[in-house]
């Protein structure tokens, strides 16, 4: 079903780039034209007043792209006939965020002279893509994974009347601190402290990139799944070498540095009580980046007027931090939430 599913989605979808001219970053830098790449599935439907009622914005995580949501573990559970985000009835918007995929990023040519964007800039670009580029004036749902989870919280605060509901997956709505911040700082330091980085003007990827990827693997992986995938010493050694080598071939050091540095301005904690849309926040128990033992979500979700929190227990389905993309692990909470939004808006 997986290959056929992707073909069907590709056939009914649209891919393009929207240019924002000019785009001024919060830090003061300006690009004459900022390219935001996107793909859409389905078609917008408007009510009697001309307002779009079926649009869903799906936001990817650090280092990802909108294309990742076409994978069977996500699309196969959500996008098919009769599923929660059936593409025959929903209009799905899958952008590549600033610094990622087909959107403008340091590796396009500016290298370390590319503006140092933050999450505020990224959400503003998403909003302008939706409203100016795609002419969508309302969203049924904003959802996102990891970095996209954090962007979802910012959407809920900055544009509270623009969406009917919000589903943040794998994050917490507060400033990144503790070990979460520390591993990001180590990634930045691994790249910047390598003499081969040359201030961002390298000709071959610096060795510090390999160290940065190794830290990312340890923080984002699942012990249970890796034990199943690599049950012996030799298979474990081979698995991690294949993973790092593949990521080295596909990753640019400046792009990665910018991606992890962008979270520096994230802190929606002061505005949680002003969120008016219903929120379903979902984390997983084996997520080392957002460990449940901190008790953050229980305290923070209590401040969201229409907020609900679901913690997915560790199981054969979960993938550590990556559980956010394994829809089968949290679909039982997601499906009724979306159905409730649609029932409310149809009245």
N, C-alpha and C positions, 0 to 999 in steps of 0.2 A: 504493500500500500504506500510506503514512503516515497518511492520515486514517482509513482503515478500522482500522488498527492501534490508533490512539488510542481510537476508539469501542469496540473490543473490550476494551481494557484498562479503560476507564472503566466498562463494563458489569459487569465481574467484580470491580472494586475497591470499597473502602470508604473514606470520608473522614469524619474526625471531629476532635474536640478533646479533649484530656485536661487536666484541671485538677489541678495539684499545690497542695494547700492545707495549710499555708502552704509557701512556698519561701524558704529562707534562702540568700542568696548568700555566696560566700566572703568578700567585702568587708564583710559584716556587715549589709547591707540585707535586708529581708524584704518579699515581696509576699504578701498574704493569699491570693491565688490566682494561680498562673502558668499561663497557657494555652499548651499545646503542640499545634499543629495537625499532623495527619498524614494520610496516605493509605496504604492497604494494597492489595496485589494477591495473589490466590490465597488459600489457607487453610492454617493450621498443621496439621502432622501430627505425632502423638506416637508414640513407640515403645512397646514393651510395658511399660516402666517409667513411662510417662506423660510423658516428656521430649520437648519439641519438637525436631525434628531437621532441619527444612527452612526455618527462618527466616533471612532475609538482611536486614541493616540497611544501607541505602544513604544516605550523608550528603552533602549538597550543599556548595557552596563559598560564599565571602563574597558576599553580595548575592543569592544564589539561593534556590530553594525546592525541595522534593521533587518538585514538578510538572515540573521541567526534565528529569527522567529518563524522562518519557513521550515525549520527542521521538524521532523515528525514528532519529536518529544514535546513540542509546543503546538505547532500548527495541527498535527494529527489529532490532538485532544480538544482543540478549541475552534478551528476554522471550518470544519467540515459541515455537511448537511445536518441540521438539527442541533449542532453544538453551540456553546454559549456565544461565540463570535462568528457564527455562520457567515461566510463571505457573500452569500446570496441575499442576506438581509442587513449586513453591517458594512460600513465603509471604514476600512482599517488603514491607518497612516503609520508607516514605519520609517522614520527618518534616520539618517546617519548624522550623529551629532557633530558639532564643531570638533575638529581634530581627529575624526574617525572616518573610516571607509572612503566613500566617494566625496565627502565634504572637504572643505578647505582645511589643510593641516600643515604643520611645519615641513614635513618631507616633500611637499609639493615644490619647494624651492627656497622659501624664506629661512628654513632651518630655525636657529635660535632667534632670528629676527621676527618670527611670527609673533603676533600679539599674545601675551600671556592671559588667555581666557580663563574665566572661572565659571562656576555653575550658574551664576546670575546671567552671564552672557549666553550660555548654552540654552537656558530656558527662554530667554528673550528671542533668540533665533528660532526656536521651535514655535513660539507663539506667532511670530511673523510669517513663518512658513504656512502654518495652519490658516491664519486669517487673511494674509495678503497673497500668498502663493496659491493656496488651494481654495480660498474663498469659503472657508468653513466658519460659521459664526457661533457654533455651539458644539460641545462634545458630550456624547453620552457617557464616556468613560476616559479617564487618563490612568494608565497603568505603566509600571516600569520595573526593571530588574536591576538590583545593585545600584550603580550610579543613576540609572533610570528610576529606581525606587526613590532616591533622594530628590531627583527632579520632579517626581510626582508630588511629593510633599510641597515643593516650592510652587508648583502649579496651583495646588489647593489653597495656598495662602495668597498668592499674587492675583489669581483670577478666580475667586471663590464662586462666582455666579456663572462661570463659563462652562462648567461641566456638571453632570448629574451625579457622578460618583468617582471615587479614586481608589486604586488598588496598588499600594506600594509593596514590592516584594524584595525582601532581604536588605533591610537597612533600619536605621532608627532616626527619628526626626529631631536630631540635636547635633551640635558641633562634634566633628570627629575628634576623638581624644583617645587616651590610653593606648593599648596595643594596636588598635585600628590605625591611629595616626602614626604610631612608631614604625609599622611595616611600610607605610607610604613614605615616610622620611628616609628609611633605609634604601628603598628603591631609588629615590631621587639622588641620594648620596652615592650609591653604587655607580650611577651613570655620570654624575657631575665630577666625582673625584677621580675618574679614570683619565689619565693624560691623553689617551687615544680619543676621548670625546672632543678635544680641541675647541672647547667653547661652543660646541654644536656644529662646527664646520668640518666634520670628519668625512673621509672618502670611503671608508669601510666601517662597519658597525663596531663600536668599541667593545672591549671584553666586559666592561661593566654591565652591559646589557644582559649578558648571560647570568651574572650574579643577581640582577634585578628579577629576571624571570624565575630563577630558582626560589627566591623569597615568595613571589606571587604563587607559585605552585604549592608550596607548603601551606600558605594561608588559605587558599581557595579550594583545596582538595578535601576528600572525605576518607578517613582512615578505613572505614568499613568497605567501601567500594574498592579502594586500592589493595586491600588485603585479598579481595576476591580476584581482582585483575592480575595481581602479581604475588602469588602465594609462596614463591620461593625466592632465595637470594638472587639467583641469576636473572629470573624474570623481572624482579624489582629493578635491578640495575639496568636491564635492557629497556624497560618501560620508561624510566625517568630520562634516560639518554635520548630516546626517540622523541619524547615530549619536548625537551629543551631544544634539541636540534631543529625540530619542526617549527617551534615558536621563534627561534633565532632567525630562521629563513624568512619568516613572515612579518617580523616586527622591526620598526625603526626606533632607534634610541630616543631621538628628539620627540617623536610622537608619543612614546610611552611616558617620557618625563613630563610632558605637558598634560597628558591625560590624568596622571596621578597628582600632579600639582594643582589641578583645577578644583579639587575639593576643598581648597583652603578657605573659601568664602562661604561654605555651607553651614548654616545654623538656623533652621526654622523654628527652634524651640520657643521663641518668644511669642509667636503668633498662632500657636496651636488652638487656643480658645476662640479664635476668629474664623476658623474653618467652618463653612456652612454645609458643604457637600458631605454625604455619607462616605466614610472611609473604612475599607477593609485592609488592614495591615497584616502581612503574612511573613513570618520568618521560620527557619527550620532549626531544630535542636542541635544539629551537628555542624552549624555554621560557625567556624572559628572567628570569622571577621565580625560577626554580630552574635556573640555567645549569649545564650539565654540566662546564664547564671548572673549576669550583670543586673538583671531586673529592670533594664531601662524602659523597655516597651510597656510593661505593666504600668509604670508610673506616668509615662508620657501619653499613652492612649487615653488615660482617664481624663486628660485635659481637652480632648477632641470631642466637641458636642455630640457628634453622630459617629463616633469611632468604635471599631471593633478590632480585636487582635486575635489571630490564630497562630499557634505555634505547632509546627508539623513535627511529630516525633521521629527520631532516627529509625530508618527502616531500609529494606532492600531498594526502595524507590528513591530515597534521598541521596543527594550528591554533595553534601556539605554546603558551601556557599552557592554552588551551582544548582541547588534544588529549585532556585527561582525559575529556571527554564524547564524543569520537568513538571509539566502541567498536571500529570496524573497524580502527583503527590499532594496537590492543593485544589484540584478541580472541584472537590466536594464542597468547599467553602465558596469558591469563585462563582460557580454556575448559579446558585440561588441568589447571590448578591446581584449579579447582572440581571437576572430575571426580575428581581425586585425593582431595580432601576427602571426597567422597561415597562413594568406594570404601572409604576408611579407616573411616568411621563406620558403614558397613553391615556390617562384619565382626562 
